[in-house]
Amino acid sequence: MVIAIAPDVGQNPWEVFTGELRYPEDTVVVLAGIPGAGKSTLLRRLFPETAAVDSGVRVFDSERIRDRWMPTLGAIPYAWWRPLLHLTYYVRVLRAMRDGGPLVVHDCATRPWVRRLIGWRARRSGLTPHLILLDISGAAARSGQQTRGRVVRAGSMAKHCRRWPLLLDQAMANPTRIVPGAATAVVLNRHQADQLVSIRFESRSESPPTEASGSADLPR
C-alpha cells in the first residue's frame, strides 16, 4: 500500500497496511479506479446498503442507481439513458455533501471537472476529501467488466487507461492535484483491496488508535 499526504496536513499516517482505514467523520472519501477496477464490489462488501444506513455512513455508487432503474428502463439501450443517470448521481452527491459527512463516493476520478466539483462542494460544506485509489491493470479491469456483464466502449476505456497513470503520479506527489483540498491518497492493488476489512469514521474526540489496534489512521 502507498500513502501520500498533502504537504500542509502535518501528521503522517501509518505506513503498514493492516486491513482497516480510519478517517475523521467530517470526511468525504472518494473511492476511485478505472471502470471494472472493483469499486462497486468493494463498496457492496464493506457497506451493504442496510448496514451503511445503520452506521450513519452515506455511500454513493452510480451502479446502485442503475440497478434500481433497470427494471423500468432496461428495455431501452443503456447508452441512451446513461447521461441522465450520471447527472442524477452527481446532483445527489453534491446535495448530500451539504449535510456533512461521513460520505463515501464512487468515481472513476479520470474526469477533472468531476474532481473539481467534489473539491469545491467539500470546501463549501466543511468536509475534507480523502482518496482511495484502486490501481488495477487495464486487462484486469476489462475482465471485471465482462464479469459484471457491462463492458465499457473501447474508446472510452482507452481514455480512462491513458489518464490513470498520470493521475496516480499526481496523487502521490500531492493529493490536492486530484481533488482540491484532499488530505491523503491511499493506493491499493487488487490483493490489498481484497484484504481491506473496513473503512471506519471517528469523531474528533475519539482517541487515536494504538499500534495494537491494527489500523491505518489517516488524518485530516
N, C-alpha and C positions, 0 to 999 in steps of 0.2 A: 504494500500500500504506500502511496506517495501522498504527502500532505503539504500543501502550500498555504501560507498565511500572509494576509495583507500587511504591508510594512508598518502601518500605524496601529495595529492591534496590540502589540507589545507583549502578549503572553503566548508561549509556544504550546501547541497541542502535543499529546503523547505521540510517539513515533512507532509504537508497537501495536500492530493490529490484533485485537483480541475479541472481535465479534460484536461489539456494541459501539455506537457513536452517540455522543451526548451533546446537546445544544441547549442554549437558553430558550425559554418559552417564547420570547419575543423575536422569533426567527421564522424566516421562510426558507425552507430547504428546496433547492432546485435539483431534482434528480434528472441528469442529462445523459444522453447517449444517442448514437445514430439509430434509425429505425431498425428494430429487430435485436437491439442490444440486450433486451431483457428488463426494461424499466417497469413495464406493467406487471410482468411476472414477479419481480421483486416487491412491488407495492402490494400485490394481492397476498403475498406471503407474509409480509411484515404488518400490513394494515388491512386485514379483511374489513369489508365495509361496516359491519356491525361493531367490530372491535374498535375501529378508528373513531366511530361516533362516541362510544363509551369512554374512550381515553381522552377525548377533547381535542384530538389532532384532526384537523381538516385536511383531507387528501384529495388532490385534483389530478385526474387522469382522463384524457380525452377518449381513451378506449372504453371507459366505463359509460360515458355518454353515448358512444357509438353503439354499445351493446343494448342500451335502453331504447335507442331509436330504431334499431334494426327490425324489430317486429312490425313497425309501421312503415319504414322507408326501405326495407330490404329488397323490395321488388324493383326499386329504382337503382341504377348504377351508382355505386358509392362515389365515383368521381363527380357526379352531379351535385350531391349534397355535402361533400367534404368541406367546401369553403364555409358553408353555414355552420357546420359542426365546429370548425376551428374558431370561427367568430364567436359562437356561443361559449365555447370553452374559455377563451381568453377574457371575455367580458365577465364571466363568473369568477375567474381567478382574480382579476383586478378588483372587482367588487368585494370579494371575500377578504382581501388584504386590508381593506379599510377597517375591518373589525378586529385587527390584531392577529397574533399568532397563538400557537404554532400552526404552520401550514407546511405541507409537502406538495410540491408541484412537479408534475411530469412534463418534460420538454426536451426536444432534441438539442436545443441550445445552438444550433447552427444557423439560426436566423437572428442577425444582430438587432433588428428592430424589436423583436420579442424580448430579448435580453435587456434592452434599454427600457422598455415599458415596465418590466418587472422591477428593475432597479429604481425607476422613478416612483412607482407606486409604493415600493417598500420604504423609501425615504420619506414620502408623504405620510405614511402610516406608522412611522416609528419602528419599523422592523429592520432587522439585519439579514441580508441574504447569505446563505452558505451553500456551497456547491458540492454535489456528489456526482462524479463523472464515471460512467461505466465504459471502460476502454476495451472495446470488442472489435476484432478484425471485421472487415467488410464481408469476408466469406462466412464467418460465423454468424454475423447479423443477417445475411441473406438466408442462411439455414433457419434462423429463428423466425423469419418472416414466412417461410414455407411451412414451418410447423404450426404457426398460428392461422395459416390459410389466408394471409393478406400480404401480397408481395408489392413493394413499392416500385414504381416505374423506374426503369434502368437509368434514365437521365437524371431523375431526381435523386436516386440513390448515389449515383456517381458524384453529384454535387455535395451531398452530405459527407461522403467519404473524403473528398478533397479538402473540405473545410475542417474536418475533425482534428487532424494532426496539428494544424496551426492553433486551433482553439485550445488543445491540450498544452501546447508550449506557452501560450499566453496565460492560461490559468496557473501554471506552475511558476511563471515569472511574477505574476501579480493577479490574484482573483478578480480585482476590480476591473481588469481589462475585459472580462467576460460579462459580468453583471455589475454595473456601477454600485459601489458600496459593499460589495461582497467581502466578507471577512476571511473565509477559508475555502479551500478547494481540496477535496479528497478524491483521488483517482483509484478505482478498484478494477482489477481484471475479473474475468468470469469466475475463477475459483474463489477469489476474495468476496465477491458479491454473493456467491452461494453460501459462504461461511458467515455472512452478516446475520446476526441473531436479532438485533433490534436497533431502532433509532429512537432515542429517548430525549424528552424535553424536560428541563428542570427550571424551577423558579430561581431567581437570583439569590434568594435566602437559603437555598439548599447548599450544603457543604460540598466542596469539590471532592471527586472520588479519590480514594487512595489507590495505590498500586495493586492492592489485593482485590479490588473490586472488579478488575478485569475489563476495563473500558478505555475508550479513547475519548478524552474530554476535549471538545472543540470549543474554544472560547469565542466570544463576540469580538 
